[in-house]
Amino acid sequence: MKILVTKNIPMWVEVSKPLVEAGHEVVVGGKLEDGYDAILTLLTDKIDEAFLTRDVNNKLRLIANYAVGFDNIDLEACRKRNIQVTNTPCEEVNESVAEFTWTLLLALARRLPEAGEFMKNAAYTGWDPGIFIGEDMKDKVLGIVGMGRIGGMVGKRAESFGMKVVYYNRKQVESVNYEFVEKLEDLLKGADVVTLHVPLTTETKHLINGKNLPLFKRGSFLINTARGPVVDEREVAEALRAGMIAGYGADVFENEPYPYPELLQMENVLLTPHIASATVAARKAMGNIAVLNLMEGLAGKVPPNLVCLP
């Protein structure tokens, strides 16, 4: 079988060994027009009807998306062409994103970006009790929007900081002991930190917007490691200017890779280049799972992480 990998991925030589040993032809950076049975895609690859028409021989049967989310893929277009789609969910990614959520939060709360620039600019002349005063997390309320695996891991870490955890979800999760809030608006009003962990759908696009940002508790922080369009970035910038929220941390952007320009100029904003899952363990696990999906699918079996069945 012939497999296209749209872009080289970390540790690819190691993780691709099963494909090579099975006799599959693997091409990195080729063109779909050349005819492939399967393709390994990244979340930056837009897989829609226009892309799929390049498969002129109608040979493609499997797409292994190297990501947990798959909003970059038109699933209906794939179904019409009898193409299976898989993703790479795993605990390693969940752990990495949960840890990174806390990295953003703590950096913002303790004003690390500002303090770092202060040092780089050689502005530090001696200890001063009044500079870069931040916030402790103890006794604060953490509001989690989306109580999936990552949301649960973020909440677990909050316990060690002595925080109260509440969550908003489409429905209550019976296995979770945190307080369930039925309305998003009520969570926003009471949380000192709001962290987003929902997939991007038509329902969650601009979930955080100009209508509900004024409801945020004054002095609160907003963290987004989910998908950029879950928030309206222009409205977030306005809320920051108006003092509705104290800070915004994001690893994803509404029009990726370009954040809303004003956010880049704000001291109380910390933006990172979509690296929440960028750890050795997570990247290796994602590669292994993507390869397993390819191996199983090309062998005529049902891939273990199937999200789209023709």
N, C-alpha and C positions, 0 to 999 in steps of 0.2 A: 504494500500500500504506500501511497505517496502523501506526505504530511507537510503542510506549510506552517512555519512558525513566523508570525509577522515581524517579530523583533527579538533579538537575543535576550534571554532572561538570566538572572543570577544563577550560578552553579549549573548552567544548562548542560555542559559536558557530562557532569555527574548524573543529573536526574534523567537525562535522555537515554542512558545506557539500555534500559529495557526495550525501547523502541528500536535502537540500532541492532541489538542482539536478536530481536525478533525478525530482522530482515527488512524493516520498513525504511523507505527512503525519506530522509528528513532534510528539508530545505529551509534555511533561515533567511528571511527577507526577500523571498521570491514574489511572484505575481500569481494571483488566483487564476488568471487567464491560461496559465500553463497546465492547468488540470490537476486537482488534488482531491484525494478521498476525504481528508480531514484537515482542519486548520486550528492552530493554537493562537488565540487572540488575546489582546490586552484590553483593559477597560478604555483605553484611548482609541481603540479601533471602533469605528461606527459601522456596525454590520446591519445594513438595511437593504431594501429591494435593489437600490442602485448598485450597491457593492456586490450583491449576490448575482446580478445579471452578468458579471464578469466571468462567472463559472459557465462558460459557453458550451461546455460538453455535458452540463448537468451531472457532474460527477461527485460533487461535495455531499457528504452524508453525515458529517459530525463536526461540530464546533466546540472546542474545549476552551472556555473563557478562563483566563488566568486572573481571576478575581472572585470575590464572594458575590458582589452585586453583578447584575447583568442588564442594567438599564441601557447599556450601549448596544444591545442587540434587539432587533425587531423580531420578536418570537413568532408573531403571526406570519411574517414573511418566510421564516424558517419552516414553519409547519406546512405551508403551501408547497414547499420544495422538498418535503420529507427529510429535513435536516434535524438531527438531534443536537441539543445544546446542553452543555454541562458547565458547572462552576467549581470553585475550590474552597468550600467552607471547611474550617478546621479550628481546633482549639488554639493552635499556635497563633493564628491571625487574631482570634478573639482576645487572647492575652495581650498581644502587641498593641492592638487598638485601645484596649482598656487602659493599659499602662500609659499610652501616649495621651489619652484624654486627661489623665492626671498630670502629665508633664505640662500640658498647655495650661491647665487650671492653676497649678502651683506657681508656674512662672509668671502668670498674670497677677495672681493674688499677692505675690511677693515682689512684683514689679522688676523682674529680672531683666527684661529687654532694656528698660530705661537705665537700670543700674549698670548693665554691661556697656552701654554706649557712654555713660558717664565716665567709666574707667578708661575706655578707649580714647576718649577725648582729653585724658589727663586732667580731669576736673576735680579729682579727689585730693583734698589737701589735709585730711584728718577726720577723725570720727566726729560725727554730728548727730545728735539724737533726733533731729527733725527731718532727716532726708530719707526718701523712699520708704515711707511708712506704709506697710501693706496690711493684709488681713489674714488672721488665723482661720482655720477651717473648723476648729472645735466648736461644737454647739450650733453650727450653721446648718441650714436645710439644703440638701442636695435634691434637686428635682430631675428625675430621669425621664426623658421622653422616648419611649420605645423600650419595653422590658424584654428584650431577647437575650441571647447569651452574652453579648458585649455589655449591654445595659446592666445585667446582673453582676458581671465582674466589676464594673465601675462602682456599683453599689456596695459590693463586698469590701472594696478598698476604703470606701467612705467610713465604714464601721470603725476601722482602726484609727481614724482621725476624730472619732467622737461626734460624727455628724448624724443628723436625723435624715433618713432617706424616704422620699415619696416618689411615686411614679405615675405616669399617664400612659395608657396603652389602649388599643382598640377594645380589649376586654381584660378583665382581671386574670392574673396568672396565679393559679392556685398554689403552686409550689414556692411562691415568693412571699416572704413574711413582711415586706415593706408595705407602707400605707398606700393603697390604691386611690388615685384621685380620678373621678369620673370625667371631669371637664378640664381641658388643657388650661383654660383661663384661670381656674382656681390654683393649679400648680404654679403658674407664672406669678401669681400674686404673692405666694408664700415662700418661694424658693430663693435662697441666697445665691445658688448656682443652678443654672439650667443646662443640661447636657443632652445633646441630640443623638439618638441611636435608632433611627428609622430608615427603611429603604426609600428610594426615590420612586414615587408613584404619582399618579394624577391627584391623589388625595393629599399627599405630603408636600407637593411643590408649594413653596412659599408658606409652609406651615407657620413659620415665624414671619410676621409681616407688620405693616404699619398700623393695623387695627389692634393687634394684641401686644405690640412692644410697649405701649404706654401702661400696660397692666403690670409689667415687671416691677419687682421690688426695687426701690432705689438702692444703689450700691451693689446690685447683683451682677454676676458674670454669666455670659453665654458662651458655650463651647460647642463647636460643630466638627465632629469627625465622621459624620455620616455621608451626606452628599451635599454639594454646594447649593443647588437650587432649593433645598429644604428651607433656606432662609432667603428673604429679599434683602440682598446686601446693601442696596441704596437706602432702604428704610433702617437697616441696622446702623449705618453711618449716621443717619439723622438722629437716631435714638442715642447714640454715643455723644453727638454734639450737644444734644438737649439734656444730657445727664440722666436719661432714663435708665441706662445701664452703665456699670462702672468699667466694663471691659469685654472684649470679644476675642476669642481664640478659635482659629479655624485652620484645618488642614486640607479643606476642600473649598471649591469656589463655584459661584453660580455660572460663570462663563469660563470655565477652566481652559487654559492655564492663567487666565487674566482676572485677578480680583478687582472689585470695584475700586477705582483709583484712589479715592479719598481714604479708604481703609489703610492703604500703605503709608499714609502720612501721619497716622494717629499714634500717639505714644501708648495709649491703653488698648492697642490691638496687637495681637501676635499671630502672624500668618506663617504657615510652613508649607513646603511644596509636596503635599500629598504623600507623606512618609509615615503615616501612623502604623502601617504594617511592615515597615522597612526594618526588619530584624533578620538575622541569619536564620533563626529557627522558622520564622513565618515564611520567608521566601523559599526556603528549601521544601517546606511542607506543601506550599502552593504548587511548586514545580512537580513534586512527586504525585500529588493528587491529579493535576492536569494530565500527566503522563499515564497514570492509571486509568483515567477516563478514556483516553485515546486507545490504550491497549485493549480495554474491555469492549469498547464500542466497535473497534475495527475487527475484533474477533467474533463479532456477531452477538455479543452479550449486551445486557442492559448496563450502561455505565453507572457507577455507584452514586454519582452526583448529577443526575439528570434533572434539568429544570424545564425542558421542552421536549415533549414526545410527539413525533409526527402523527 
